[in-house]
Amino acid sequence: MSHAHPENWPVLFVDGALDAELFKDFSTLGAAAAESDGNPPLSEQTLVTLRGSDGGAHRVLSLALYAPDEDSDPATAEDLAGIAVVIESPDGTGVLELAVHPSYRNRGVAGRLLAALQEKRGFDGLTAWSHGNHEAAAELASRFGYGPVRELRKMRLMSSSSSLPDAALPPGVTLRAFVPGQDEQAWLAANRAAFAHHPEQGSMTLADLKAREEEAWFDPEGFLLAVDADGTLLGYHWTKVHPKQGPHPAIGEVYVVGVTPDAQGSGLGKALTVAGIRHLQEKGLHAVMLYVDADNEAAVALYRKLGFVRWDTDVMYGPLPGN
């Protein structure tokens, strides 16, 4: 392992999806960081975009920082020390995520990546996620003139201690499983309506949905749709199961719950939430987790009533006034 300063290490820039070999390297580094930190450093949508499974709907710029061996040619170095990914929207704004391999931390790797990004693209329109909101991330954000602008809470319900309330569906509403090849367009329309003001969920495309249908974790039986007597989709609860990873046991997730505007206020959201949690508990999972915006007071209150407690926090950083 080289002891040279990261300022001298080569940075690879990739504009667009990664090839299979580089995607594997990014995934391996991300897995090492997740095992060390307890949180994946890259979001699911970022991985979809890096793999090219979103059909090119999002522009992506990736940086890979290599730590050369002391006696090797830097051009052939294969030791990936850190990565940074920017997912850009059509309006020119973007979201940054960054990860440093545990073996290369506290050596200036993140600073080197950010300096390279600043020189290559600049920080205009960029916000950045810190998954788990580690102290090092807060310090790094402050150094570059960034501060917290959004808080995403991670909450957890232990199955062994949970007692879910009865939550009946509204009259005339029934639940059924998602049918691949049939329900995509109806779900996309309902999702856009339910999350019209949500920065990520409401912008999901058919390619994004199809990419998730191809993931190993996708289970249509755990993708619950609420329909009325005419078959109109009124809401849904999409659940997910995270497999066992190292010392961390498998855990269920309230992946996303959505209710269309016409059905809001009917109690459907609570009924869908309870139905999905029960589906996960029937799989014998030890716990169920979810993400929720901290300022969504109604949702946070509902989850607390169901027995969820705060587990962790993701923080989005943005430029402070004057920066």
C-alpha positions in Angstrom: 0.0 0.0 0.0 1.4 3.4 -1.0 2.0 6.0 1.7 2.2 8.8 -0.9 -0.1 11.8 -0.3 -3.5 11.5 -2.1 -2.8 14.8 -3.9 -0.5 12.8 -6.1 -2.8 9.9 -6.8 -4.6 9.6 -10.2 -8.3 10.5 -10.5 -10.3 8.8 -13.2 -13.4 10.7 -14.5 -16.2 8.9 -16.2 -19.1 10.8 -17.8 -22.0 8.4 -18.2 -22.7 4.8 -17.0 -19.8 2.7 -15.8 -18.6 -0.4 -17.6 -19.2 -3.7 -15.9 -15.6 -4.0 -14.4 -15.6 -0.4 -13.0 -19.2 -0.8 -11.7 -18.0 -3.9 -9.8 -15.1 -2.0 -8.3 -17.5 0.8 -7.2 -19.9 -1.8 -5.7 -17.1 -3.5 -3.8 -15.9 -0.3 -2.3 -19.4 0.6 -1.4 -20.0 -2.7 0.3 -16.8 -2.3 2.4 -17.9 1.2 3.5 -21.4 -0.1 4.3 -20.0 -3.0 6.4 -17.8 -0.5 8.3 -20.4 2.3 8.8 -23.7 0.4 8.9 -25.0 2.5 6.0 -24.6 2.1 2.2 -22.7 5.2 0.9 -24.5 5.2 -2.4 -28.3 5.4 -2.8 -30.2 2.8 -4.8 -31.0 5.3 -7.6 -27.4 6.1 -7.9 -26.5 2.5 -8.4 -29.3 2.1 -11.0 -27.9 5.1 -12.9 -24.3 4.0 -12.6 -25.2 0.7 -14.1 -27.0 2.4 -17.0 -30.3 0.7 -16.1 -32.3 4.0 -16.1 -32.1 4.3 -19.8 -30.0 7.4 -19.7 -32.7 9.4 -17.9 -30.1 11.0 -15.6 -26.7 12.3 -16.3 -24.0 10.9 -14.1 -20.4 12.0 -13.5 -18.1 9.6 -11.5 -14.7 10.1 -10.0 -12.5 7.2 -8.9 -9.3 7.9 -6.9 -6.6 5.2 -7.1 -3.9 4.6 -4.5 -0.8 3.4 -6.5 1.6 0.9 -5.0 4.9 2.5 -4.3 6.8 0.6 -7.0 4.0 0.5 -9.7 3.1 2.7 -12.6 0.1 4.9 -11.4 -1.5 4.3 -14.8 -1.9 0.6 -14.0 -2.9 1.1 -10.3 -5.9 -1.0 -9.2 -6.3 -0.1 -5.6 -9.5 2.0 -5.4 -9.3 4.3 -2.4 -12.4 6.5 -2.9 -15.2 7.3 -5.2 -17.6 10.3 -5.8 -20.7 10.3 -7.9 -22.8 13.2 -9.1 -26.3 12.6 -10.5 -27.6 15.6 -12.5 -31.1 16.6 -13.3 -32.1 18.3 -16.6 -32.1 21.7 -14.8 -28.4 21.4 -14.0 -28.8 20.7 -10.3 -27.2 17.6 -9.0 -26.7 15.4 -5.9 -23.3 14.2 -4.8 -22.4 11.0 -2.9 -18.9 10.1 -1.8 -17.3 7.0 -0.3 -13.8 6.3 1.0 -12.6 2.7 1.5 -12.1 2.0 5.3 -8.4 1.2 4.6 -7.8 4.7 3.3 -9.6 6.9 5.7 -8.2 9.9 7.6 -5.6 10.5 4.8 -7.2 13.2 2.7 -8.9 11.0 0.1 -12.3 12.7 0.3 -10.7 16.2 0.1 -8.8 15.1 -3.0 -11.9 13.9 -4.7 -13.8 17.1 -3.9 -10.9 19.2 -5.1 -10.9 17.3 -8.3 -14.6 17.6 -8.7 -14.4 21.3 -8.0 -11.9 21.7 -10.8 -13.7 19.5 -13.2 -17.3 20.6 -12.8 -17.6 23.0 -9.9 -20.1 22.9 -7.1 -22.8 25.0 -8.7 -26.3 23.5 -8.0 -24.9 20.6 -6.0 -26.2 19.2 -2.8 -24.6 16.2 -1.1 -25.9 13.3 0.9 -24.3 11.9 4.1 -25.8 8.5 4.7 -25.6 8.1 8.5 -24.4 11.7 8.9 -20.9 10.8 10.1 -18.9 13.4 11.9 -16.2 13.4 9.2 -18.9 14.2 6.6 -20.1 17.2 8.6 -16.6 18.5 9.0 -15.9 18.1 5.3 -19.1 19.8 4.3 -18.2 22.8 6.6 -14.8 23.1 5.0 -16.4 23.6 1.6 -19.1 26.0 2.9 -21.9 23.6 3.1 -24.5 23.0 5.9 -27.5 20.8 6.5 -30.6 21.5 4.3 -32.6 18.3 4.7 -32.8 15.5 7.2 -34.0 12.0 6.3 -34.7 9.8 9.4 -34.2 6.1 9.5 -36.7 4.4 11.8 -37.0 0.8 13.0 -39.7 -1.5 14.4 -38.5 -4.6 16.2 -40.9 -7.4 15.2 -40.6 -9.2 18.5 -42.0 -6.2 20.4 -44.5 -4.8 18.0 -48.3 -4.9 18.4 -49.9 -3.4 15.3 -53.3 -1.9 15.5 -56.3 -2.9 13.3 -56.5 -0.7 10.3 -59.3 -1.5 7.9 -59.3 -0.6 4.3 -61.9 2.1 3.2 -65.2 0.6 1.9 -64.9 -0.8 -1.6 -61.1 -1.0 -1.5 -59.2 -4.2 -1.8 -55.5 -5.2 -1.9 -53.8 -7.2 -4.6 -50.2 -7.9 -5.6 -48.4 -5.9 -8.3 -48.4 -7.7 -11.7 -45.2 -7.1 -13.7 -45.9 -6.3 -17.4 -49.4 -5.1 -16.5 -49.3 -2.5 -13.7 -46.3 -0.3 -14.5 -48.0 2.6 -16.2 -50.9 2.8 -13.6 -48.3 2.7 -10.8 -46.2 5.4 -12.4 -49.2 7.7 -12.7 -50.3 7.0 -9.1 -46.8 7.5 -7.9 -46.4 10.8 -9.7 -49.7 12.0 -8.2 -48.9 10.9 -4.7 -45.4 12.4 -4.7 -45.8 15.4 -6.9 -43.6 17.5 -4.6 -41.1 14.9 -3.6 -37.6 15.4 -5.0 -36.8 11.8 -5.7 -39.8 9.5 -5.5 -42.1 11.5 -7.7 -39.6 11.6 -10.6 -39.3 7.8 -11.1 -39.4 6.7 -14.7 -40.5 3.4 -16.4 -36.8 2.6 -16.7 -36.2 3.2 -13.0 -39.1 0.9 -12.2 -38.0 -1.8 -14.6 -34.5 -1.7 -13.2 -35.9 -2.5 -9.7 -38.1 -5.3 -11.1 -34.8 -6.9 -12.2 -33.2 -6.7 -8.8 -32.8 -9.9 -6.8 -34.8 -8.4 -3.9 -37.9 -7.6 -6.0 -41.0 -9.6 -4.9 -44.3 -8.7 -6.6 -46.1 -10.4 -3.7 -44.7 -7.7 -1.4 -45.8 -4.9 -3.7 -49.3 -4.3 -2.5 -51.8 -2.3 -4.6 -55.0 -0.8 -3.3 -57.7 -0.7 -5.9 -61.4 0.3 -5.9 -64.3 -1.7 -7.4 -63.4 -0.4 -10.9 -59.8 -1.5 -10.6 -58.5 2.1 -10.3 -55.2 2.3 -8.3 -55.7 4.4 -5.2 -52.5 3.6 -3.3 -49.8 1.1 -2.7 -47.2 -0.2 -0.2 -44.0 -1.5 -1.8 -42.0 -3.5 0.6 -38.4 -4.7 0.4 -36.3 -7.3 2.2 -32.6 -6.6 2.7 -30.7 -9.9 2.8 -28.3 -10.8 5.6 -25.0 -8.9 5.1 -22.0 -10.0 7.3 -23.1 -9.7 10.9 -26.2 -7.8 10.0 -29.4 -10.0 9.8 -32.0 -9.7 7.1 -34.4 -6.8 7.7 -37.6 -5.7 6.0 -38.3 -2.2 4.7 -41.3 0.0 4.2 -39.8 0.8 0.9 -42.5 3.3 -0.1 -46.2 4.0 0.7 -48.2 6.2 -1.6 -51.8 7.4 -1.7 -53.3 9.3 -4.6 -54.7 12.8 -3.8 -58.3 11.6 -4.3 -57.9 8.8 -1.7 -56.0 10.9 0.9 -57.8 11.4 4.2 -59.6 8.1 4.0 -57.3 6.1 6.3 -55.9 4.2 3.3 -52.3 5.2 4.1 -52.4 3.7 7.6 -54.2 0.6 6.3 -51.6 0.1 3.6 -48.7 0.7 6.0 -50.0 -1.9 8.5 -50.7 -4.4 5.7 -47.2 -4.2 4.4 -45.6 -4.5 7.8 -47.6 -7.6 8.5 -46.5 -9.0 5.2 -42.9 -8.5 6.2 -43.4 -9.9 9.7 -45.0 -13.0 8.3 -41.6 -13.7 6.6 -40.0 -14.0 10.0 -37.9 -10.9 9.8 -36.5 -9.6 13.1 -37.2 -6.0 12.3 -38.7 -3.5 9.8 -37.1 -0.2 8.9 -38.1 2.9 6.8 -36.9 6.3 5.7 -39.0 9.4 6.3 -38.3 13.1 6.0 -37.9 14.7 9.4 -40.2 17.6 8.5 -43.1 15.2 7.5 -44.7 15.5 10.9 -47.8 13.5 10.0 -45.8 10.5 8.7 -43.4 10.6 11.6 -46.3 10.7 14.1 -48.0 7.7 12.4 -44.8 5.6 12.4 -44.2 6.4 16.1 -47.8 5.3 16.9 -47.0 2.0 15.1 -44.0 1.5 17.3 -41.1 2.7 15.1 -38.3 4.5 16.9 -35.5 6.7 15.5 -32.5 4.6 14.4 -30.3 6.7 12.3 -30.2 9.9 10.1 -29.2 10.8 6.6 -28.4 14.5 6.1 -28.3 16.4 2.8 -25.9 19.3 2.8 -26.1 22.4 0.6 -24.2 25.6 0.2 -24.6 28.1 3.1 -25.6 31.7 2.3 -22.6 33.5 0.9 -21.0 30.4 -0.6 
